[in-house]
Amino acid sequence: MSRGDTARWMLVGVLGVSAVSCVVVGLRGSVGAGAATEAAKAATVGTTSRHHSPVWSPRRVPQPFVAAVGATNLAATLAQLGVGTDSCFRVDAVGAGTIARSGETNPITPASTEKILNAAGSLGVLGPESTFKTSVVSSAAPANATLDRVWLVGGGDPVLSSPEWTAKREGERDYTGLTGSFTPLAKLADAVAATGVRAIPGGVIGDSSKYSTPPYLAIWPESDRVEVGALGALVVDDGFDLATGTLASDPVLAAAATLSTMLVARGIAVGPPSKGTAPATAPELASIHSAPLTGLVTEMLSASDNGTAERLALAVGKATSGSGTTAAGIAGITAALRAAGVDLTGVSLVDASGLSAQNRLTCDSLLETLDLGSRPRFRAMVEGLAIAAKRGTLLERFKGTPIEGRLFAKTGTLTGVAGLAGLFDVAGGTGTPRFATIFTGRFTNAGGIDLTTQAAQAINAYPQAPPADQLVPPP
């Protein structure tokens, strides 16, 4: 017997109300309550016409049956992809609830899909229009175009950059389409020069006192530090020394030196750079602001920027507890998510970027966080995701497929970890799928990408089922 014949005969038996109820019960475990509930509701619609024929039947209103079969097929496909791995998945469809799920409450290493929680928590605490201010202050007003010394005071801007660093980043594949994401330190140098100052013999003093964090987390091995750069309230070029291509031994001193070089290029004589804390009453000489947080979140999510993720968490920690540390930031992020209604049972985080394999999330927590994107305050979280074949870490994926330009998602990749979480058509209507899926196991990075690619294709195909006229026997 063919698969189509089997489907026809199976559905002949559900034309009665009692049989439909049995199907509903059977579907709830793997399909999700949404599709099954709709089928049950449809079965209770009026029963006869004047010719005593059924008012409702699968042939007249087949969609509940098609959706149920499609959801069952999707769950089976995703489960098959996860064979041999420790995986979780959950797929919801607007208006239908959860349509496929497995292991959705199990804590699992999320890799960079964790940045979804970071984005939502940062937006919730700091607000979408918030910015980061970097300033130059002095101990007195200029006298004879001279200032004894100035302080470069860091405000936690995660993307403060020199022109060379900005050009390097924007030339990288994952940053395609993210022009304008970086805060130009050169504008601050221009603003200082515009005051008429021509000599600063005491030099530029870097001030990173706003946060109380070490430049690197102890849990990160040396090889991982280059994936983040330096932490702190004053970091330029992610803490890298462009001359050597390596991390600066002292990121704060390196930031002061970078501004000093820019001032010299503008005709200002500047003494050696140093670091220290500015007087609380020092008057401001010049300042610049970052792009609004919505733009920073887009850069972090689309390019999967670990440094931005970690430095945003420091800002959250400072705002919520007065302590600019990673631990305080994680506490602030998770508290904001709980307040917004996200169930974080099983969630355990040790960094804010997903770089550590010690982090644990659930597919439930990822999807519930994504659901916050329907609220205006969190909208940038979904609009800032990478876009299939268009932007960020999905730039080279799904080209020439029905998914191109429609999938907004966060990727996650570590050795033996592959994640993808997002949604189709940010402005989509009824039936638009939202999903979270993570695979962990003994596979290569390429193999992990293939798993998440197949998962996205299967989800996009929902409700993949035989045509309605094949599901129901002819009259």
PyMOL commands that set and color helices and strands:
alter all, ss='L'
color gray80, all
select helices_A, chain A and resi 3-12+17-28+33-43+63-81+111-126+163-170+173-175+185-193+222-225+237-239+251-265+293-303+306-321+326-339+363-374+376-383+392-394+445-461+468-471
alter helices_A, ss='H'
color red, helices_A
select strands_A, chain A and resi 86-93+97-102+133-138+150-153+160-161+183-184+199-200+204-207+240-241+246-247+269-270+274-275+284-289+386-387+407-414+417-424+433-440
alter strands_A, ss='S'
color yellow, strands_A
deselect
rebuild
show_as cartoon
